[in-house]
Amino acid sequence: MTNEKLCGIIRMDNRKKVMTMENKLIGETIAQEERASVLKEYFSHYLMNIRGLTASSVKHYIDALNNISKRLVEIGVVKTDIYEILDLDRLFAVRELLFSDADFKELNTRGNHMYSAGLNNYFRFVEGTDFQSMGKEVKKMDIPVKAKVSNKMEVLVHKRSNILRTHTLVFANYQCELDNSHESFVTEKTHKPYMEAHHAIPMKWQAQFDYSLDVYANMISLCPICHRKIHYGLKNERLKMLHQIYTEREERLMNSGIVLSREEFTELVIK
């Protein structure tokens, strides 16, 4: 092989690596934007339909978070808004930062403490304070959320939101939704049984749907054994699990804009 051909191969390989890195960054950005959109939609829906607040109060709290977001952008904490923060621990750190920020405290005082009220209500939402005893009433949170899908790439790299994950476990009362008799160890952090959130329809198929798959209706709480089994178990046992999930979630998926038959569901997931 000549040096010229060798250099050409190296250049082509480098271009592929750059394109792969660019695609990964685009995917991470879109996935994060999509989850931020979901959180924003859910927060507004929660205030009105779970808390029973008036449209005027909801608008005040949303406006308060919009102004908080502007401040966070100014100081370089976020790129667009507070909803892009998907990690609870980071969100707590941001709250401490805001309450120690002189400009924010002055703004909050001038605004008659509406900003701190909006922020406290958002934390009440993300912590799932009102979700612990909802039971079947969780269906009230099912809404269709438009998905943001890039035409520039086929595969998205999805960044997990532990806020939605936590809500999923709280809704299920930290039990396995395939069999609530399944036991798990108690974690030091939550003092609750250890469970894992699972997307019934994997996020890798998002491009095939107009509405987000990263929604409550598509997320279930599973014990560690069932979670591994649904991914790696025998095909016939996995099919039984999928049929149970579809039966229990069909209506909720439809309410979230995700419409597919039992056959379509199992064929898509079992691939």
N, C-alpha and C positions, 0 to 999 in steps of 0.2 A: 504494500500500500504506500502510495506517495505521500510526502509531507502535506501537499495541497489537499488531498482527499481527507487525510487525518484531521487537518485544521477545520475543514468543512464539517466533518462529523462532530467535532468538539463544539463548533459554533452552534450547530443545530441542537445539540444536547443542552447547551446553555440556554438557548431560546425556549426550549420545552420546559426547563426548570423555572425560568422566569414566568412563563405563562401559567404554570401550575401554581406558583406562589401568588400570582395576581388573582387567579380564579378562587383560590382559597380565601384570600382577603376579601374579595367581592362577596363570596358566600357567607363569610362570618358577619360582614356588615349587613347584608340583607336579612340573614337569620335574626340578628340582634334587633334590627328595625322592626321586623315582623313581631317579635315577642314584645317589643315596646308598644306596638300598636295594640296587641292583644290586652296587655295590662291596662292601657288607657281606656279601651272599650269596656273592659270588665269593671274597672273602678267606677266609671260613670253609671253603669248598669247596676252595680252593687248599691250605690248611694240611693238610687231611685227605687229599686225593686226589693232590696233586702232591708235597707234602713228606712225606707218609706219617706225620704226627704222630698220636699217640693222641688219643682224644676228650677225655681229661683235659687234655692240653697245649693243645689247641685252645680249650677252655673257659677256661683260665687266660689265654691271649693275648687272647681276645675280652673277658673281664672286665677285663683291663688297659686295653684301648682304651676300654671303657665308662667307667672311672674317669678316664682321660685326657680323655675327652669332657666329663665333668662339670666338670673343671678349666677346660677351654677355654670352656665356657658361662659359668662364674663370672667369667672375665676378659673376657668379651664378644667372643671370637674367632669362635665359631660359635653358631648358634641351638639346634641339637639334638645333633650329634655330629661327630666328625672325618671321617666318611664324606661329609659334605656338601661338603668341600673337593675340588673337581674339577680343580684346577690344580696341577701338580707343583711349579712354582716357589713358589706360595703355601704348599704343604705343607712344603717345605724351610724356608721362613721360620718356619712354626709350630713345626717341630722345634727350630730354634735358640732360639726364644722359650721353649719348654718347658725346654730344658736350661740356660737362664740364669735360670729362675724358681726362687727359693729354696724356695717352698712345694712345688713339684713335686719338686725334688731331695731334700727331706726326706721326702716321701711315697714316693719311689722307694727311698730307703735303708731306710725302715721296711718296705717291701714286698719287701725282698731283691732289688731291681733287676728285679722282674717287669714293672714299667711300661715301663722302657726296653727290655726284651727284647721286649715286645709291640709297642712302637712300631717297633723295628728290623725285626721280622718283617713289619710292615705296609709299611714302606718297601721291603723286599726284594720284596714283592708288587707294589706300585705301579710300581716301577722295571722290573719284568719280568725280573729277574735269572735266574729259572729257566725262562723261556719261550723263550730264544733257540735252543735245539736240540730243541724238542718235535716239530716236524714234524706228522705226522698225529695225534700224541698230544694235540694241542690239543683234540680231541673230548672229552677227559676233563673239560674245563672247561665243557662245555655242560650247563646246568641251566635249568629253567623258573623264571622270576622273575615273580611276580605284578605286574601293572602297576597303578599308582595313577592313576586317571582321574577327573577332576572332572565332576560332572553339571551344573556351573554354566556350562560353556562348551563349545563344540564344537571350537575350535581352540586348541592349546597352543603356547606359545612355548618352544622347547626350547633349553636352555643346553648347549653342547657340553662334554664331559669329555675333556680331553687325556690323562687316564690311560688310559681305554679306547681312545682313538685310538692312543696309543703302543703299547699291548699288541697291537693289531691289526697294526701294522706290524712289530713284533718277531716275532709268530707267522709272518708271511709272509717273514721274513728280508729285509725292506725290498725286496721284489720285487712287480711287478705280478701279481696273481693271475689276470688274464685272459690274460696272456702274459708269462712271466718273462724273455723275451728283450728286452722293452722296457727301454731305458736312460733314466736321468734324471741330473740333476746331483747332486753330493755337497754336502750342507748343512754349513755351518760349525759349527752347534750340535751335530749328532750325528755328523758325519763318516760319514754313511750316505747312500745314494741317497734323493733326495726322493720320497716317496710320500704319498698322501692316503687317509684312511680314508673309506669310503663305506657308508652304510646301504642294503643291498639293497632292503629294504622301507622307504620313507621314514617318518620319525618322525611325519609329519603324519597317518598312518593309525593311530596308536596306539589311538584310541578303538574301533577295530573288532576289537581283540584283547584277550584276557584277560591275556596274558602280555607282558612288556616286549619291545619291539623293539630296545631299546638294549642288546643282548647280543652276545657274541662271534660267535655263529652268523650274525647278521644284519649283521656288519660285515666289509668286505673291503678289502684294500690295493690301490690302483690308482695307476698312473702318472698324471701330470697330463693327458695327452692322452686316455687311456681314461676318466678321470673326467669330463672335459668332454664327451666323445663320448656317454657313457651318459646324460647329461642333455640334450644339445642336438643329437646326431647325427641322421642320417636314421632314420626309424622302423624300416625293415627291418634296419638295422645294429644298432640298439639292441635289437631283438628277439633277434638272434643272441647278443648279449652276455648278455641276461637268461636265455635258455635255458641258456647255459653255467653261469651262476651258480646257477640252480635245480638243474641236474643235480648240481653239486658240493656244494650246500648243503642239499638237501632233507632228508637224514637228520639233519643237525645242527640245522636249524630245528625239526624234529619233536621232537628231544630237548630243545629249549628251549621247548616248548609252542606253537610257531608252526606250525600245520597248515593247508596250503592246496595245491590242485592247481597244476600248471604253468600252466594257463589262468588260474586265479584270480590267481596270482602276476604273470603278465605283464600282465593287464588292470588290476590294481591299480597297478602301477608305471608303466605306459605312459600313464596318464591325463594 
